[in-house]
Amino acid sequence: MTGHLLGGAGAIESVFIVKALQDRMAPPTINIENLDPAVTIDVVRDQPRALPQGDIAALNDSFGFGGHNVVLAFRSY
């Protein structure tokens, strides 16, 4: 877990995404103790989870001050 790295946050997130795709493991989302029952997405909690076999993709989106936004797409190979 890291704090907010401001301008470096997107770069570090990209490193974590590439590593997750390389290891085929989704890292858990921290600090989720009471998930709202209305949430219908499959949230990875507590422990990392293996990613499915085959070609997969991940997105990293960053929203900066003044409307500076970027999205990077990464794909396994």
Secondary structure, 3 states (H helix, E strand, C coil): CCCCCHHHHHHHHHHHHHHHHHHCEECCECCCCCCCCCCCCCCCECCCEECCCCCCEEEEEEECHHHCEEEEEEECC
